[in-house]
């Protein structure tokens, strides 16, 4: 009887150790999966933050561009276009107004905002130049 009890005890110990090993493997797997999920969620949050920052920067720059272009159009561009039509001014003067708008906007936008846009869209001044041209075109079609 003692031999049977000894064998059963050893079998129980062996099964218990195996179960502990199996539970440890499952726990390790679960921890690994939870870690991966947290990393994925963290990356998504960072991406969402970056996208939100980019969208805010683009909205701010677009608003500033609209105001700047409208101001230049109101004060200078309209009369200058007429002067160019009448041959009293050169077309380069109109091009210079576009550069003036780009310079004003670039000077007004904080370096951090410029950096966010450059990281996502490339050269900031090129982006602003294209945005100015788009806004000028929209203003022309409205008038």
Buried (B, 14 or more C-beta within 10 A) or exposed (E): EEEEEEEEEEEEEEEEEEEEEEEEEEEEEEEEEEEEEEEEEEEEEEEEEEEEBBEEBBEBBEEBBBBBBBEBBEEBBBEBBEBBEEEEBEEEBBEEBBEBBBEBBBEBBEEEBBEBBBEBBEEBBEBBBEBBBEBBEEBEEEE
